[in-house]
Amino acid sequence: MISARSPGLMAEKKLMKGTAARMGVMKRVSLVFKAKANKALDKMEDPRETLDYSYQRQLELLTKVRRGVADVATSRKRVELQMNQLQQQSNKLEDQARKALGMGREDLARGALERKASAQGQLNDLQAQYAQLQGEEEKLTVASQRLQSKVDAFRTRKETIKATYTAAEAQTRINEAFSGISEEMGDVGMAIQRAEDKTAQMQARAGAIDELMASGALDDAVGGQRDDIQNELDMMSASSDVESELSRLKGEITAAAPKQLEGGANGSNQAPQGQGQGTQYAPPPPQQAQPQAPTQPASIPASDRPAEPQDGEG
């Protein structure tokens, strides 16, 4: 018997283990899903919107309480009107009973008094209902006033919390912007870094191409192919042109120096005798072209003509 039942028991145990394992997996999946949903909702939630929604719900509740107070007051007023009608009817029946007794109609007086008793019973019931409605109205009125005070206090606190949250949010965004943590500033910083890297790369490429073209490693497509010998000859020709230009300038400066000295000596000889050593040096006048000798008339002998100044004489 034991050996016959053991396979069934083992199968039942395996089935229970499998069910428990599946239940454990389902619970974990449910827990993970709830945690993810809670995190997503917490990220999407705005405290200001939540406070506004709570305030709106409280206003709706306050409106319902006030509506209930109005309904109870309406019911109380209706009962009050019914009470007044029954009271008037009871007074009328009592007058009718008196008149019937005065006329000797005791049966009519009895019927009027019976109706009065019935009206009086209804009036007593209405008075009890009126007192109950009045008590409920007072309770609802007090509750409405308390709820109004709570709603006002919640509104003040809500606005304070919203203002504080808004200020904190703005301060956080400003700090993130200054520190470069925000996504926008991070993108701008990355763009600037990429632009600087590309600029440096282009500058390095341009310098390398210039060096290669100067060394002759690259050919100028516009000027045609040029070999290294031609480049060397061009460089030597350019250097020779520079040296010849430099020699020409030196010759001009050397030729102009004696003329400046001659002009200075003439100026010192023509200076007045009264000047002493303290006389300031006057720069020589600019050199002018030598005038041509005027043509002498034929009657003047050649010996009487003035001698022409020679170059280099003082």
Helices and strands as residue ranges (DSSP letters): H 2-44, H 47-102, H 106-179, H 183-215, H 228-269, G 302-304
